[in-house]
Amino acid sequence: MTAILKRKTQWHTLDNAAKIFPANTDKRDTKVFRFSCELYEEVEPDFLSKALEKTLQKFPYYCSILKRGLFWYYIENTERKPVVHMENRYPCATLYYPERKSLLFDISYYHKRINLEIHHVLSDGSGALLFLRTLVYYYILEKYQLQNVSLESTTTASEKSTDSFLKYFKKEKAQKKEKKPFAYHIKGEKLDIGQMGVIEGCVSVKSLLDLSKQHHVTITEFLVALWIYSIYEGMSIKEQKKPVVISIPVNLRNYFPSETTRNFFEVIQVSYQFKEQKESLETVLLSVKEQFQQKLTEEGLRKGMNTLSALEHNITMKLVPLASKDYVLRFANWLSYQKTTSCLSNVGKVQMPQEMTKYIRLFDLFVSTKTTQIATCSFEDNFVISIATAFFRGDLPKRFFRHLSDMGLEIEITTNMEEV
C-alpha cells in the first residue's frame, strides 16, 4: 500500500516587532489594521474568491494561527482558509481570540471596495500591502481577462516569511536610554467598545506635494507638523506643560534589503512642547524637519532595531515563562502609551501595473486605536488621509482637515461618524 504523504506542520517564532502584540490585544485595541482598494465597478465575489486562492499560493505564511508556547508565542501553519464575504462588522474588529484557532486576517468586500484586515502579529503595513496588491492584481486579471500583465514580484514564499530582524541583528553595547516625560493625551467621550470612527480625506497628490514644498518639507513632515498643531489647538494652557509626541513607523526595507512580508519596521518619535516653544505652525514645521533629519539615518535606525532585539536574545529573558513575559510586555505597552500622544503612518505610493490603473480609484489604510491616529497612502493622484478614532466626536480631525482646506486643498471627506 502506498503511504499518503502529509505536509509537515510548519511553525515560526514571532518577529521582534510582533512579540508585544498578543499580550496587548483587547477589544478596545484589537491590533488589527485595514487596507482597502476602491475600484470603479462593483466587486464580484466569485472573481474575488478565485483571486484569493491564487494569492494564498504566493503567501502560504498567511494561513497561520497564533499559539502560546511555554516561553514565547509562535505562529503555526493551518489548513484553514479564509472565505470571501460581504463586510458585516465594524472596521478593525477582533481577529485574534486566545481560545480559538482563528486566522489572523480576513477578506471582505462592500460595493466597490475590497478589504484586507490583518492582525499586526502577522505583518506590517508594507507586507500587508503586497498581499492586497497581489489580490487585486489577480482579481482584475480574472474579471477582465487581461493578458501579459505582470505585477513584477519575484519574491519566493520563503523570502516572504523571513524574519529580517533576526537577519540584521548585531549585538552591541547597551545604549543609555533617554528619559522621556509623559505625553499629552487626547481626551473625549469614548465610543462603545468594539466601535471605531473613521474619517477619510482624499486630496490631490500633486497639490499636497506642492503645499509641502512651499514649506520646504516632505509630505510626511508636513502632515506630522500639522497634526501636532491641530492637537495643540484643543489643549488647555495647563495641558501645554506636557509635550505632544507623535510616533512614526519607519519601513526598514528602505534601509536594509529585505523582501519579507512580516513585520520589519522601527518607530521614531517627534515631539513639541508648546509651553516652552513658539506657538506657530512654522516653528512646529521647522522642529519636525530637524527631528526627522536627526533620527531618520541608517545608523540611528540600526541602533533602535538592535536595542529592541537585544531583549529577545537575552538568555535570562528567554528562560522566563510566557505568563511572566505577558506582564512585562503589558507594562512596556502601557509605558509606551503614556509617552505617546498619537501616531502617523505614511505607507507611501501604492503601485500597480499600468494596464490596471484604469480599474482602480484608490487605496486606503487605517488602524485600530484607543485614541486617535492617522494612516496615509497614495495611488496615482489620490492621496488618502485616514483618521481612526475611539472618540465619539471628531473635533480634532475637523480642525486638521479645515487647515488643509484653508491652505487651498480640495478635500473629499467620507466618514462613518455622525458628529464630524
N, C-alpha and C positions, 0 to 999 in steps of 0.2 A: 504493500500500500504506500502510495506517495504521501509524504508528510506535507501538511499545509504550512507554508511559511508565514510567520506573523511578524509584523513590524515591531521592532524593539521600541519600548517606551523611552522617549527622549525627555530629558529634563534640563533646565538651565537655572543656574543661580541668578538672582536678580542683579542687574547692573547697579553701580554705585548710587546713581540718582534715584533709582526705583525703590531702594530699601526703606525710605522714610514713608512711602505712600500707604502700604497696607495697614500699618498701625494707626494711621491718621485719617482713614476713610470713615466718614459718617454720613448721616442723612442730610446734614446742612452743607457739607463739603464732600461731595462724592468722589473727588479726584478724577472726574470724567470731563473730557473736552469734546467739542463737536466741530467737525469740518463739514461744510456743505458745499455743494455745487448746484447753482441755479442754471437751468437750461432755458432755451427759448420755447420749448414744447413740453407738454405733459409727459411725465415719466411713465413708461410702460413696464410694469413689474416683471413680466415674463423675460424681457430682454435684460433687465437688471439682474435677475436670478442667474441667467446664463453668464453674464459678465462676472458675477461674484464667484461662480465656480472656477472660471479661468484665472481670476485674480488670486484665489486661495492657493492655486498650484504654484504661484510665484512667491507666496507668503505663508508657507506652512507653519511658521512660528506663531502666527496669529491665532491658530486654533489650539489654544492652550488654556489651562486653568491654573489658578493660584492656590498653592498648598502650603501648609505650615510644616516646617521641619523642627527638629529639636533645637537647632541653633539659629536658623535663618528661614525665611520664606523662600519658596522656589517655584519656578514655572514648569509645568508638566504638559506635554502634548496630549491631545484628546481627539477622539474620532468625531466628537460633536461638531456640527457645522451650523452656522447662523442661517436663519430663514429671513429672507427679504419680506418686509411688512410695511403697511402704511403707518406713518408716525402716529402714535397713540399715547404718548407720555409727555410730561414737561421736559424741556431741554436738559440734558446732562443728568438724567435720573440715574439712580443707583445701578451699577453693573456688577460690583463685587459683593457677594454675600458669603461671609466666612463659613456658613453651614451648608452652602450649596456648591456643586461643581458647575459653576456657570462660566460661560465665555466672557472674555473681558472686552469685547467690542460688539457693536450692533449696527445693522444696516437697515435704514428705513427710507421712505420717500413721502413727499407731500406735494401734490400738484407738480410743479416743475423742479422741485428740489430733491437731490439725493443727499442723504445724511449719513455720515460715519461718526458714531460715538465710540469713544475708546477710553479705557481706564489708563491713567498715566503710568501705571506699573509696567504696561506693555510697551509703550512707545512715547516719544516726544512729538512735538508738532511737525518737525521735518520728516520723521519716519512715517507718521500717520498720513501726511500729505502725499507721500509717494504711493501709499496704498490707495488713497482716494483717486489720485490721478490715474492709476492703473485701472481702477474700477470704472471710472468714467470713460477711459480710452476703450476698454472692451465693450462697454455699453453702446457707445457711438458706432463702433465697428459693427456690432450685432444689428443695431436698429437701421443704420443707413447703408450697410453692406459696402463699406469703403474698402479699397484695395491699396496695397503698397504704402501703408501709413505706419510709421514706426514711432514708438514712444522714446526711443534712444536710451533704453536702460538695459545694460548687460550684466547687472549685479546678480550674483548667484544667491540661492536661498541661504547658503552657509554664510556668505558675506553680510546678508541682511540681518542675521541673528548674532553677529559678532558683538562681544562686549568690548567696546572701544575704550572704556575707562580702564579696563584691565590691560589692554594693549599698550596704552600710553602712560601707565602709572610708573613713576620713578621715585624711589624712596629718597626723601630729602629731610634735612634737619627741620624740625618743627618751627614754624614761624610764630612769633608772639602776636596774639590776636589783639586787634584794636578794640577797645571798649566803646560800645555804641549805646546811646541813650534810647529809652523807649520812644517810639514814634507816635505822631498824632494818628488817631483812628477816626475814620469816617463814621458818623452816627446817624441814626434814624430808626423809624419803625420798621421792624423786620417783616418780610413776607412769611407765610406759613412754611414750615419745614417741608422740603420736597419741591417747593416752587422757586423759580428763578426768573427775574425780569431781564429782558434783553432789549436794548435799544441800538439799532444799527444805522449808521450814516454812510451813504455811498457818495463819494466825491470823485472828481477827475484826478487821475494820477498826475497829469501834466500841470494842472492848476495847483495842486498841493506841492509838487516839486518846485514850481516857480515861487510859491509863497515861502517855502523853506530856504530857497537860495537867496531870497531878498533879506533874510535874517542871517545868512552865512552859516547855516547849519544843515544837517541831514534831516530827512523826513522823520526818522525815529527821534532824534534830538529835539526837533520842533514839537512833536506830539507829547513827548515826556515833559518838556518845559510848560506847555500849555495845560497839560493835565495837572501839574503841580500848582500852577497859578489858579486854575479853576477850583481846586481843592481849598486853596488859601482863602478864596472869596467866601467860603462857607464857614470859616473858623472865627471864633471869638478872639478878642485880644488876649485873654488868659491862655487859650489853646495855642497861640502862636509861640509859646515858650518851647513847645515840642517841635522837632523837625518833621517836615513832610518827606517821607522816604519811599522811593519807587524802586521796585525790583524789576530788572530787565533780563529775561532769559537770553543767553547768547548761544547760538548754534556753533558748537565746537568743530563741526565738519568744515567750517570756513577757515579753520586754523590748523587742524590736524586731519590728514587724509583719512576718510572713513566712508564706507558705504552702508553702515549699519542702519537698520530701521528701528532699533531700540533707542532708549534714552542716551543722548550724548550732548549734554548742554551744561553750561555753567551759568550762574546768576551773578550779575553785578548790581550794585545799588548806587543810586544817585540821591542826594538829599539837599534840602534847602530849609533854612531856619529863618522865618520871616521876622522873628523878634530881633535878630542880630544883623540881618542883611536887608538890602533895599527891597521895597515892596513894589516892584515893577516887573512886567513880563520880560523886558530887555535884559535886566540883571539875572533873572532866572535862566534865560536862554544862554547867556554867557557862562554861568556857573555849570549848567548841564553839559555844554560843549567841552569845557575844561575837564570835567569829571570823566566824560566818555574817552577823551584822549588819554587820560592817565590810566584808566582801567581796561580799555579795550586793546591790550597788547598780548602777543603770544606768551611772553614771559609771565605776565600777570595772571592770565587765564590758566596757564600750566600750574602755577603755584596754588591757585584756588582749587584746581582739579585734584592735585596731589594731596592737599590738606584734607579734602573730603574723603579721598580714597584711603588715606592712612588709617582711618578708624577700621575700615574693612579688613586691612592687612595686619592689624594689631592682634598678636597671638592671644593675649588675655581676653580681648573683646570677642574673639572667635569662640572661646570656651564658655561664654556667658549664655545661659539658656534663653530661648526666644522670648519667653514670658517676661523676663527681666529687661531684655533689649527693647521690648514694646514700650515699657515705662520710660526708658531713656529717650526713645525716638519721639514719644508723645511730648515729653518735656522740651526736647530740642525744637519740635514744631511749634509749641506754644511760645517759646522764647523768640523764635524767628518771627512769629506773627506779631509779637509785642513790639518788635523793632522795625516793622514794615507797615506803611500806610496802604499801599496799593501795588499793583503790578501792571506793566505794559509789555506785551509781547508782539513783536512785529516779525511775522514769518517771512515777509518779503514777497517777491514776484512769483506767481504761480505760472508755470509754462506748460503748454500743451502743443501737440503737433499743429502746425499752421492750418492744415486741412480741416481741423476740428473746431477751430475757434469760432466759426460762424454758428455753431450749435450751442455755444456756452456763453451765458451772460456774465456770471461772476462766481467767485469762490468767497466763502467767509469762514470765520473761526471764532468761537467763544468757549469759555471755560467755566466750570463750576466755581463758586466762590462764596465765602461767608461775609464778604464785604462788597466792594465794587472795583472792577478792574477792566482793562482794555486788551483786546487782541485785534490785530490788523493783518490784512494781506491784500494783494492786488492781482488783477488779471486784466490784461490789455489796458484800457484806460479807466477801469473801475477799481477804485481804492475803497475797501470796506473797513470801516472802523466799528467794531462790535464792542459794546459796553455791557457786561453782565453785572447784575446787582442782586444782592439779597435784601434790598430795602424796598419798601412799599412805594416811596416817592422817587421820582427821577430828577431831583433838583440839580445834582452835580452833572449828570450827562447833559441836561438842558443848558447849563452855563457853558460847558465845554463846546457844544455844537453852536451855541449862539456866538461865541467868539469866532469860530471858523466862518460862520455866515457873515459876521460884521467885517471880516477881512476880505470878503468878496467871493467866497466859495459857494457854489450852488450845491446843496446837500439834499439828497433823497433819504428821508427818515422812515424806517419801519420799526415797529415795536409790538410786543405782546402786553404792554402795560397801559393802564388807563390814565394814570396821573404822570404825564411827562410834559 
